[in-house]
Amino acid sequence: MSDASNPHQLSALVVVHNEEEILDDCLKRLAFADELVVVLDRCTDGSKAIADVYADQVIEGAWEIEGDRRNLGIDACRCEWILEADADEWINEELAAEIKDTINGAEHDIYDLPVRNFVGGVHVEHGWGGGSFGKNSYLGLYRKGVKQWGSSRVHPHLTVNGARGPDLKNPVLHHVDRNISDMLGRLDWYTSARARDLVDAGETGAGLGTMFRKFLSRFWKIYVVRGGWREKHMGFMIAICGALYPLIAHIKAVEDEMPLRRRDQDNGAAEE
């Protein structure tokens, strides 16, 4: 049980949506934390039963905005330090020990965690990071109050107001997808959520030609600059999905916005 007066205690935070197949593997590796908080977002599977076994706090609700549910989880944490992990991420013993050592001697407020990515159980090293379809690190260990998520459905921006320390050395083990079909399904979900964000923000004005040029530049950056080619067919798929993400999101946003434009036009004609 956590003691909020102890400056070296750690809350682990996991936000979940229907993750019963992988949640146990994640949560059991967080037993080293002084408190475990699990936020269940519209879960209709067995995630709650698994969370109840491990968590000190289980929070249930429905949030359309990813940043809102993550901020609520942060607010619920009672320890001085917070570790954020997703249900498909494992914190192994070496990283757990490094996290504890970092907290005990901390001179900074927030730390980057390196990520080792796996697809179908195979380590895929190259091509990730710097975009919106994968990550090679993230700001996952921090003092409570120094990190806040923005209001977006997918990949919300971060606001950080503390001193950033050196990256930790041991990686989070990130089981990104089971196979290519999962990867394509994730692309479909991400682009739909991003499209709704673009419509809400009124950011659908870029032309298709501009977005296609962005597709080409992103593919080159992921496949060539970041070495995705080293991963053979999997690196090609990462590059294709990463490059398609903004292009498909833009096309979906334009499609979603069309009924709104027609409605506004009809209302304007009626007023005349």
TIDOLO-45387 format. One record per residue: x negated, y negated, z negated of N, C-alpha, C in turn; residue in three letters. Coordinates in steps of 0.02 Angstrom, whole numbers, plus 50000, padded with zeros to 5 digits. Layout:
XYZXYZXYZala
...
END
This chain:
499575006050000500005000050000499564993850000met
499764988850037499354982950045499384978449984ser
498844974549976498804969549923498614962949957asp
499104958449964499004952250002498454947949972ala
498294948949909497774944849877497074947249893ser
497014953149922496364955949939496164953650010asn
495634949650017495464946850083495174951950131pro
495054958150108494744963150151495234968650172his
495884967550160496364972750178496624971550249gln
496864977050279497024977150350497724979950362leu
498114976250401498754978650427498644980950500ser
498884986850517498894989150586499594988050613ala
499644985250673500284983550704500354987050771leu
500914990750779501054994250842501764992450863val
501834990050924502494988450953502674993951002val
503284996550998503465002751032504125002051069val
504145004951130504785005951165504795013051194his
505165017451162505255024351186504595027751202asn
504195028951149503525031751157503445038351118glu
503975042251113503955048251070503415053251092glu
503245053451156502755058351179502045056751157glu
501905050551143501215048551128501135045151060ile
501695043451028501665039250968501305042550910leu
501415049050899501095052550843500335052150849asp
500075053150910499355052950920499055046150904asp
499445040850916499225034150899499245032850824cys
499825034050793499925032150723499495036050675leu
499385042450688498985046350640498255043950637lys
498035040550688497355037950690497295031150656arg
497855028450632497845022050597497915022750522leu
497825028850497497895030050425497375026250384ala
496835024150415496315020450378496535013450359phe
497045010850392497295004050377497665004050310ala
497664998350278498004997750213498764997150221asp
498984995150280499694994550295499794996050369glu
500344999550384500525000950454501224998150466leu
501274993650515501914990550534502064992850605val
502664995650615502884997850681503524994050699val
503504990850757504094987250783504394991550839val
505024993450831505374997650879505844993250921leu
505704992750984506094988451029506554992851072asp
507194992851055507714996351093507535003751105arg
507285007051054507095014051060507705018551057cys
507765022951106508315027751108508075034951104thr
507425035951095507155042751090506975044151018asp
506485048451006506295050350939505745046050908gly
505625040150935505085035950909505185034050836ser
505795032650816505925030550747505745036050697lys
505925042350712505775047850667505025048550658ala
504635047450711503915047850706503645041950666ile
503895035950680503665030050644503805030650570ala
504375033450551504555034050481504065038350442asp
503735043050475503245047450442502635043450421val
502415038650461501775035350451501825028150425tyr
502335024550444502335017250435502555015050366ala
502265009650342502495006350281503095001850296asp
503114999050356503684995150378503884997350448gln
504534998550458504804999950524505334994750538val
505234990950591505684985450609506024987150675ile
506684987250676507054988950736507414982750763glu
507454982350829507804976750860507784977250935gly
507984971850968507994971451041507724964651061ala
507184964651098506864958451120506744958651195trp
506984953751231506844953351303506144950751314glu
505894946451269505244943151277504724946951237ile
504194949251271503674953151237503344949051182glu
503194942751196502864938651146503264937951083gly
503924937651088504354936851028504304942850982asp
504324948851011504294954850968503604955650936arg
503084953850973502414954350945502314949250889arg
502564943150898502504938050846502894940050784asn
503474943050793503854945350735503464950650696leu
503134955150732502724960250699502154957150661gly
501824952150690501284948650656501534945450591ile
502114942250595502384938950536502534943950481asp
502724950150499502894955150449502284958050414ala
501694957550445501084960350415500904956550351cys
500714960150299500594957150233499854956550215arg
499424959250256498704958950240498364952950273cys
497774951450249497384945850275497174947050348glu
497024953450365496794955150432497314959450468trp
497344958750534497804962550576497424965850633ile
497594972150644497354975850702497954977550746leu
497954975250808498494976850855498274982550900glu
498714987450907498594993050953499264994850986ala
499224997151048499824999551082499885007051071asp
500475009651087500605016751074500155021351114ala
499895018951170499465023151212498725022051197asp
498575019051139497885017751120497695021451056glu
497095024251056496845027950998496255024050967trp
496265023750901495705020950863495325026750832ile
494745028450858494385034250832494015032550768asn
493715037450737493395036650672492825031550674glu
492435031650728491875026950734492115019750738glu
492645018550776492915011750781493245009750715leu
493595014350683493905012850619493385010550568ala
492825014050565492295012250518491995005450536ala
491915004050600491644997650622492124991950605glu
492774993150612493264988150595493234986550521ile
493194991550479493154990450407492524986550389lys
491954988450419491324984950406491374977650428asp
491694976550485491764969750512492174965350465thr
492714968050440493144964250394492774962650330ile
492414967550303492074966550239491534961250242asn
491234960350301490704955350307490864949850356gly
491504948650367491714944150421491484936950410ala
491194934150463491024927050465491434923350517glu
491874926950551492304924050603493024926150591his
493464923850636494184924850625494504929750674asp
494184930950731494484935150782493944938750821ile
494074945150838493574949250871493884952950930tyr
493484953350983493684957151043493534964551032asp
494004968851053493904976051051493784978551122leu
493224981951135493124984851202493614990551213pro
493764992051275494264997151293493955002151341val
494055008551328493865013851374494525016751402arg
494625016251467495265018051498495255025051526asn
495825028551518495905035351543496545035751585phe
496505039351640497095040951679497115048551686val
497665051551662497715058751663497165062251624gly
496925059051571496405061951530495695061051557gly
495625057851614494965056751645494755049551634val
494145048651611493885041951599493785038351666his
494105032551673494035028351733493705021851710val
493085020951728492695015451699492755008951738glu
492755009151803492675003151843493345000751872his
493384994051883493954991151916494444987551870gly
494404988751805494874985751759494654978751740trp
495124975151708494964968851675495014962851720gly
495154957151687495164950851722495794949551762gly
496254954351763496874953551800497464955351756gly
497994957451788498604958851751498804966151755ser
498364970551778498544977551784498064982151747phe
497684979451702497224983551663496774979051621gly
496434981951573496014977951529495394981851510lys
494844978351503494244981551477494064979151407asn
494474974551381494414972351311495024968151294ser
495134967051229495684962651208495544960051138tyr
495854954251122495774951151056496234954751007leu
495984960150979496424964550940496314964650866gly
495784961450840495654961250768495574954050747leu
495994951850699496004944750683496314943450614tyr
496144937650587496464935450525497184933250541arg
497634934750495498324932750506498364925150510lys
498744922850561498844915750570498424912550624gly
497944916250653497504913250702497694915050774val
498164919650783498354921850850499114921750857lys
499344919150913500064918950927500184920551001gln
500684924651013500864926551082501344921451111trp
501284920351177501734915851212502394919151230gly
502854915251258503534917551272503594919951344ser
503354925951356503424929151422503644936351413ser
503954939051465504174945951463503594950851470arg
503084948851507502524953351519501884949251520val
501354951951490500694948651486500744941451463his
501054940251405501104933351381500414930551364pro
500354923951372499714920651357499614920551281his
498994919351261498824919151190498594912251170leu
498784910351108498524904451076498104906651016thr
497464904651015497004906750963496694900550932val
496714900050866496464893950833495904895450782asn
495594901150789495054902950743494394903750779gly
493864904950740493194905950768493134913050794ala
492894913650855492834920250888492154923250874arg
492164929450849491544932850833491294937250889gly
490744940850878490474945250930490934951250943pro
490904953851003491314959651020491104965650977asp
491594969750959491424975950926491104980750976leu
490774985850952490394990250996490774996551015lys
491154999450969491515005650983492175004151018asn
492365007951070492955006251109493605009151082pro
494145005751098494815008551093494895013351151val
495195019251137495305024151190496015023151217leu
496055020551277496685018351307496915023451360his
497455026951346497725031951392498245028351436his
498005025451490498405020651529499005024051562val
498875029251600499415032751637499255040251638asp
499785044151646499685051351653499475053251724arg
499715049451773499585051251843499745045151887asn
499685046051952499815040652000500545038551997ile
501005043251987501715041451984501845036751926ser
501535038151868501605033551811501335026651828asp
500775026451862500465020051880500925015951925met
501235019251973501695015752018502335013551981leu
502565017751935503145015851895503005009751852gly
502395009451825502195003751784502154997451827arg
501904998151888501884992451934502584989851947leu
503054994251958503744992151971504034988451911asp
503914991051850504184987851790503854981051779trp
503194980851784502824974551773503054969151821tyr
503114970951885503294965851934504014963351924thr
504454967751902505144965451889505164960651831ser
504794962151777504774957751719504434951151737ala
503894951451775503544945351795503984941051840arg
504374944251883504824940551926505334936451886ala
505594939351833506074935651791505744929851756arg
505114930751736504734925151706504634919551757asp
504474921351819504374916351871505004912451886leu
505564915951888506204912551900506364907751843val
506274910051782506414905751723505984899551724asp
505354900251745504884894651745504934890451808ala
505354892551857505404888851919504774888951960gly
504414894651958503764895151991503784899852051glu
504304899352092504364903652150504214899952215thr
503904894152210503814889952269503234891952314gly
502764896052290502194897952332502434901752393ala
502124900452450502314903752512502054910852515gly
502364914952558502154921852565501444922352590leu
501244917752634500554917752659500044916752603gly
500204912152558499764910852500499704917052457thr
500264920352445500264926252402499894932052436met
499944932452503499584937852538498834936652534phe
498624930452541497904928952533497674930652462arg
498104929552413497944931352344497884938952337lys
498314942552372498274949852372497594952152398phe
497374949252454496734951252483496144949652436leu
496164943752407495604941752363495584945952300ser
496174947652273496184951852213495944958852228arg
496154961652286495914968352304495154968452310phe
494874963352343494144962952351493804962552283trp
494084958452239493774957552173493784963952133lys
494344967552134494414973652094494014979352125ile
494094980252190493804986152222493054985452235tyr
492834979252253492134978252271491744975252213val
491954969252189491574965652139491544969552073val
492114972252052492134975851988491964983251996arg
491814985352056491584992152067492114997552067gly
492734995652083493255000752086493095006252135gly
492705004652187492525009752237492145015652206trp
491825014452149491465019852116491935025352090arg
492565023652080493045028452052493435032052107glu
493215031352170493515034852227494255033252233lys
494675038452239495395037252252495725033452195his
495515034752133495825031352076495645023952076met
495035022352093494835015352098495215011752153gly
495355015252208495745012252261496455010752236phe
496755015352199497435014352174497445008552124met
496945007952081496915002452033496874995852071ile
496464995652123496394989552162497034987852199ala
497364992752228497994991552264498524988952216ile
498604992252159499114990152111498964983252082cys
498334982052065498144975552038498254969952088gly
498124971352152498214966352204498944965352221ala
499334970652219500054970152235500454966752180leu
500204966852119500594964352062500864957252074tyr
500444952152089500734945452098501144944952162pro
500964948652214501334948352278502034951152270leu
502094957152241502764960152233503174956052183ile
502854953652129503224949552081503504943352114ala
503114940152159503354934352195503954936052239his
503904941552276504454943552321505084945052280ile
505014948552225505584950052182505884943652153lys
505454938852135505694932552106506104928752158ala
505854928452219506234925052273506904928452284val
506894935052283507524938852291508004937452234glu
507744937152172508164935952113508444928852114asp
508054924152142508254917152141508784915552194glu
508834919552245509294918052300510024917252277met
510294921752235510984920752212511074914252173pro
510544912152135510584905952097510614899952144leu
510204900252198510214894752246510884894252281arg
511174900152300511824900152333512364897352287arg
512314899152223512804896552175512764888952168arg
512134886352164512044879152159512294875652222asp
512164878652280512404875752342513164875552346gln
513474881052324514204881452323514504876252276asp
514174875452217514424870452169514364863452197asn
513804862152232513704855552262514214854152316gly
514364859252356514864858252409515554857052380ala
515714860552325516374859652293516444852652265ala
515894849852237515924843152208516034837952263glu
515774839152323515874834452378516594834552402glu
END
